[in-house]
Amino acid sequence: MTPTLISLFSILIGIVGANLTGFFLKKYSFGLIGKTISGVFGSVFLIKSFGRFGFDPTSISSSGNINFNLFLINIVVSFLGGAIAVILIQKLKAKMDK
């Protein structure tokens, strides 16, 4: 698995995290497209911010084999990035509506 494929998979997991958060927490739902966009940006932002700790896509596949522990951490951080982005964007939207 190449770093590009790992990055795309991480973005997909961020989208899933954002959409599941919007599905279960109706207060934070603002449409499929809005949740998808926030999932992409939330996932990328969190992976880029915390990926320096060693679970970025390049580190996961650096030895030629997949380090599944780092890959699992990457998946969890991507999911949380999407979920957190939906919540933060909804709070920002609420403040702007006031």
LINGI-V286482 format. One record per run of one state. SS is the DSSP state (H for helix, E for strand, L for the rest). FROM is the first residue (numbers start at 1). TO is the last residue. If there is no record, write none. Layout:
ss=[SS/SS]
from=[FROM/FROM]
to=[TO/TO]
This chain:
ss=[L/H/L/H/L/H/L/H/L/H/L]
from=[1/3/25/26/29/32/54/57/61/68/98]
to=[2/24/25/28/31/53/56/60/67/97/98]
